[in-house]
Amino acid sequence: MTLTVLTPPGEEALPLAEAKAFLRIGHDGEDTLVADLAAGARARLEEAAGLALVTRTLRRTCYAWPTSVMRRGIALRPGPVVSLTGVRTVDAGEAATDRSDRFQLAAGRLCLRPGAALPTLSSGSRVEIDFTAGFGAASEIPDDLVHALKLILLDAYRRNGEVGLPQEAKAIIAARREVLI
């Protein structure tokens, strides 16, 4: 499966002013550096936690139906998944067929609707699953994740841009990480 961002977040998860305040930077000379580090910290946290902090629209593309779609559904990642935008099959000639009516979203998983049949895929076809994920705007991100984001930012600032995962941030992420079944 591949993941494509269709609509990126409208804002960064940690606004520049808040990042500078946390780092206790009172001048504008390092704004570009701080903004870049904040973006890197967000990307690192999202990757480690399997989350999208600020809402965005994504597309998962696969070239065969995962076997779990018939039983318990496909876990869409990153989460939290807010809505299912569309499901389509695209044949080798690039003709797309909307299949959204056969699927529903249940607890962040793409599931077949009761009584619906799984669409067949011909050779060279693919499935495109469009969905919206994230907590909302930056102001709606849970406090523990904002704190983890700030800790990652501080660590990167202290280490001259090397973005890692400090232990306290790892603990917050571990508490948030979903168990994949």
N, C-alpha and C positions, 0 to 999 in steps of 0.2 A: 504494500500500500504506500502511496505517496500522499503528502499533505501539501496543499497549496493555499496561500492566503488570498482570498478573493477581495475582501474588504478589510484593510488593516485597522487597528485601533485608531480612534480619532485623537487620542492623547496618550502620553506616556504614563505608566502606572505610578511613577513617583515624580510629581512636578518639580521643575528645577528649583523653585524657591524653597520647597520643603527639603529637597536634597541638600541644598546649600546650608539651610538652617541646621540640619542634622550634623553636617560636617563642620559647622561653625565657621563658614566662609562668608565674610561680610563684604566682599568686593566682587566685581564682575569679570576680573581677569582670568578666572578659570571656568567660566560658564560652559564653554565648549567641552572641556575635559569632564566636568561634572555631568553634563547631559549625556555624553558618550558612556561614561561609567554607569550611570543610572540605567541606560538602555541595555548595557551588557549585563548588569546585575539582574534586571528583569528577565532577560533571555535565559540566564543561568538558572534562576529560580523556577521559571516556567518549565524548563527542560527537566530539572531535577524532580519537580513535583507533578509533572504531567498536567499542568493547569494553564489556562489562558487567564491572565489577570484582568485585562481590560477587554471588553466585548469586541469580537471580530467575526467575520464570516469566513468559513474555511471549506475546503473541498478535499475529501478523501477519495482517491482513485485506486481501484483495484482491478485486476485482470481476471479474477475468478471470484465467485462468492465464497467468503470464508465459511467453513463448515459449521461454525456456531450460529449462523444466521437462522438456521432451521430450528435450533433448540432454544437457546436463550438470548439470541440476538448478538449484534456486533457492538462492542464497547467503543464508542466514539471518543477519541482523544485528540486534543486536550479537552479537559472539562473545566468547569461545569458546562454541560451542554444545555443551552437555553431553548433552542427550537430547531426543528428539522425544516430546512428550506426546500429541499428537493432531492429526489432520487431518480436517476436516469440511466439508461443503458445507451452506449454509443457503439455502433457497429464499425467494422473495418473501413467502411466508406464515409465515416464521420456523421452518419445520420443518427440523431438522438431521439430516444423515445422516453417520454416522462413515465415513470413507474411509481411516483409518489403515493398514489392511491392504495398501493399494496403494503405500505409500510407505516409504522408509527414509532414515536419516540417513547421509551419507557425507562425511566431512571438512567438517562444518558446512554441508552442502548438503542440501536436501530433494530426493530423487531418487525416480523411479518404480522400483518393484521390477521385476526382470526378468520380462517377460511380462505385466505389469499394464497396463491401459488407463487413460488419463487420464479421470477423470469429466467428463461434460459439465455445463455450467452453463447453466441456462435464464435467460431475461431476469429481471433483478432479483435474481439469486442472488449469493452471495458465498462465498469460501473463507476458513476460519479455520484457521490453523496455530499450534498451541500448542507451545512449546518452552522448555527451561530453558537459561539461559546464565549464564556467570560462571566465575571461577576457584575459587570456593568461599567460605569464610569470609574475613574481613579478613586473618587470619593466613596465608592461602594465596595472597595476591596476590603476584606476582613482585616482587622487590626493586627492579628498575629502574622499575616502574610506581609503587610506593610513593614512591620518590625523586621522580619527576616530579610526583606528587600533592602532595608536601611543597613542591616548588618553586613550584607554582601557588598553593598556600595562602600561602606567604611573600610572593609577589608581590601577591596580593590584600590581605593584611594591610598591607603597606607602602603600597598604593595606595588605602587607605580603602574596601575592599570591591569595587573594580573587578576582576573576574576576567578575566585575560588568559592568554596563553601565553608564558612566558619562553623565550628561545632554547634553553636547555639542556633544558627540558621538551619543546619542539618536536622536538629531536634524538632524544630517547628515544621519543617517539610515532612519529616517522618510521621509526625502526628496528623498531618493533612493528607498524606498519600493514600489514595484509594487502594483497597485490596482488589486486584484484578482476578475475576473468576471466569 
